[in-house]
Amino acid sequence: MELYNPEQALLNARREFGEHGGVAPSISRSATFTVMHPGTMPEIFNGLKGPEQGGCFLYSRHFNPTVDVLSRYLAAMEGTQSAICTASGMSAISCAVMQICKSHDHIVASESIYGGTHALFESLLPQMNIKTTFVDITNLEAVKAAITKETKVIYTETMGNPTLKIADIPALAKEAHKLDIKLMVDNTFSPLIFTPRILGADVVVYSLTKYINGASDLIAGAVCGDQSFIQELMDLHTGRVMLLGPTMDPRVAFDVLQRIPHLPIRMREHSRRGLAMAEMLKKMNIKVSYPGLPDHPQYEKAKELGNAGYGTGGILAIDCGSREKAEELMEVLQNEESFGMIAVSLGYFDTLISCSGSSTSSEIDIEDQQKMGLSPGLLRIALGYTGDLETRMKQMKRAVKKVLKR
Ligand SMILES: *Cc1c(COP(=O)(O)O)cnc(C)c1O
């Protein structure tokens, strides 16, 4: 696999200084922008002039200077020509999918995806005559069998939510490209660890709300891809981001920009703790799923596809056997051990713990949950990085002994 260094790529991006030589970029809050000559306006509307063409800004739903800086940095990190930021991860996903798929088109999607995305594909898109077949994305034969003449997109998460299956992106890209199908990948769980575009994906989508922002204080998303695709999304007359309007606020863009430089340090620490905690639980004979453990079905694949030095992330899935046991363990971890907080989401500096089947994946019906390997007792632990690791491991050990081993 091609060696890719996303951190260096980020440093190589054109640096944005603030007004007056500020080391931080300025926040450009204007909703609209002047043009110096009336003739420029029609040129902008016809796509002949814009910031990318050395022209000017028009209106902040279309293009905002501060949001544009964040888009540039994300594109650099992902190795894509371009990127566009949105108000949420869900809007990034829905706009990107709806830009490619029209009525009567078909999607082949991993069954192990975020609950909101699952609901979009299963319930909303069929109302627009766009149908989805869900498959086990690690079974290439099943993916091939699900493809029809109408298939326009293969959709997966690099690291599936919440079962932590790793998608073989190069193999999926190969199948997709043979048939002129786009491979779209949600890399929310694994920024820097995997670079889907370098592995062959066409479009990479993100919820920036999670690791990339890392502070659980805002909601944001992004689509990274070829310049032509990003321009389609922001086309003034047909672009889904332009017309549906999930615009990122420049103040949000500024906040995320200030946190991207320490994303590599954070990801390494999330991963270091993820592996240590997973190994400890394994030794205690707990059913733990973590892509950095040799008994994980895609352990070798994760090593082969991952960028060097970032580990395998900070999310663990523990099967507690039943929802009652999972809830009991959450209770002890939060209220007795102060190990973490019972909350959905991930990528925070504190540990967030949730029972996926009855929370973030509850949009998926019970039968489908079973098919994708999501047991009702599955506890998702999104490790933070506060507190000393030894102490954290002792807290976890005590809680697990108390709830699961008596
Ligand atoms: C949270 C999440 C989303 C949705 O993102 P929002 O920012 O909440 O809209 C999409 N995909 C994955 C994998 C997520 O974890």
PDBQT file of the ligand as one rigid body, heavy atoms in Angstrom, charges set to zero:
ROOT
HETATM    1  C1  LIG A 501     -22.242  11.011  14.357  1.00  0.00    +0.000 C 
HETATM    2  C2  LIG A 501     -22.050  10.308  13.073  1.00  0.00    +0.000 A 
HETATM    3  C3  LIG A 501     -22.684  10.759  11.916  1.00  0.00    +0.000 A 
HETATM    4  C4  LIG A 501     -23.631  11.951  11.909  1.00  0.00    +0.000 C 
HETATM    5  O1  LIG A 501     -22.967  13.134  12.154  1.00  0.00    +0.000 OA
HETATM    6  P1  LIG A 501     -23.645  14.462  12.796  1.00  0.00    +0.000 P 
HETATM    7  O2  LIG A 501     -22.502  15.403  12.858  1.00  0.00    +0.000 OA
HETATM    8  O3  LIG A 501     -24.186  14.068  14.127  1.00  0.00    +0.000 OA
HETATM    9  O4  LIG A 501     -24.717  14.886  11.862  1.00  0.00    +0.000 OA
HETATM   10  C5  LIG A 501     -22.429  10.082  10.735  1.00  0.00    +0.000 A 
HETATM   11  N1  LIG A 501     -21.615   9.003  10.701  1.00  0.00    +0.000 NA
HETATM   12  C6  LIG A 501     -20.996   8.535  11.802  1.00  0.00    +0.000 A 
HETATM   13  C7  LIG A 501     -20.109   7.361  11.686  1.00  0.00    +0.000 C 
HETATM   14  C8  LIG A 501     -21.195   9.168  13.032  1.00  0.00    +0.000 A 
HETATM   15  O5  LIG A 501     -20.591   8.689  14.120  1.00  0.00    +0.000 OA
ENDROOT
TORSDOF 0
